[in-house]
């Protein structure tokens, strides 16, 4: 068993190939092969998280995407944000989202609070 960190796509491909080999052996628990399989799976998972990380969307971009999905115009956000000028200021990043805006937008646009709570200022 020669296990090393995964630093490249080549290392990643080799680790995946080795996992395939080990899976075909159908290793029993607590054998050297099952231990190797478990370690390789952890290394592969860490590499994938690092290599293909997906960032959560920016709050304003999330709002704009949802507006597009729901066919909303800026004026449709007035009940959640305030008056038309406040909506414009928020969408143009001139002012940040307040707590009341965040809770209203989350409920009204069905957006996760976690996305809207991220810094609304750029």
C-alpha positions, 0 to 999 in steps of 0.5 A: 500500500503506497498512498500519497497526497493527490496534487494533480489530475494525474494523481487523481486519475491514478487514485480513481483507478486504484479505487476501482481495483479495490472495489472489485476485490470487495474488501472485507472490513479491517483489512489492509485493502479496506483501509487503503480504500477508505484512505483513498476515498478521503483523499479523493474527496478532499481533492475534489472539494479543492479542485472543483469548489463551488462558491455560494452565489453573491447575495445580489446575484442570487436575487437577480437570478431569482428575479429572472426565474420568477419574471420579476421587475425591480418594482416587484421587489418594493414590498421586500426592500422598500421604495423603488430608489432603495431597490435600485440602490440595493441591486446596484450595490450602493447600499447593503441589505438590512436584516429586514430586507434579508428576511423579507427577500428570503421569504418572498423569493424563496431564497436561503437565508445563508445566501442573503446573509453573506456580505451584501456589500461589495 
